[in-house]
Amino acid sequence: MAKREFHIGAVLRRVRRAVAGLPKAALFELAEAGHRTVFEQVAACIISTRTRDEVTLAAAQRLFAAARTPAAAARLGVVGLDARIRGCTFHERKAAQIHEIARRALAERGGDLPCDEEVLRSLPGVGAKCANLVLAIACGQPRIGVDAHVHRVTNRWGYVRTSRPEATARALAEKLPRRYWVEINRLLVPFGKHICTGRLPRCSTCPVLEYCRQVGVEAHR
């Protein structure tokens, strides 16, 4: 198939329509349900690491039913937190991380967490992806959250050519129009999970096939 000149706006418009009926990325789903404070988004992002979105949602909802603030999380203790997030991967370690974040928020920040990248990156379990997602969703900052789906899909399109998510984040920051920075994670997580999958992507029914360079695709559906 002859490929059209790549136009990110046209591609994302098609992706937006394609994922409209699909399950949302976990952190965006939680934000729409009202869990959009910095602490809630940090806790949910820690839970989500190496964990499927449906498991993340269930664990985060159990946690937030009992503790939506650092003070409430600190009162639960590590054991209480672990009981509520059990089911996600590495739940014991994540419970300890969330408890330490709650303790530090109380001891150092008056019981709250700020919209500050340096502070967030200093917290246990919070890397670049989580910090950017939290700053984007909870704080409304123009940030790009690059996970495995955003990395794979944008490279498969040929929009960027990088080998690691960290490099993809830098490349997108230089190239992607700022108006799409927050949205690209919200769109490409369900797109990457259900259409542009890691193995055997659904190229035959993909709405952006005519734009996609299919980099690295050896077999597809």
Secondary structure, DSSP 8 states (H G I E B T S, - for coil): -------HHHHHHHHHHHTTTS---HHHHHHHTT--SHHHHHHHHHHHTTS-HHHHHHHHHHHHHH-SSHHHHHHHHHHHHHHHHTTSTTHHHHHHHHHHHHHHHHHHHTT---S-HHHHHTSTT--HHHHHHHHHHTT--------HHHHHHHHHHTS---SSHHHHHHHHHHHS-GGGTTHHHHHHHHHHHHTS-SSS--GGG-TTTTT---TT-----
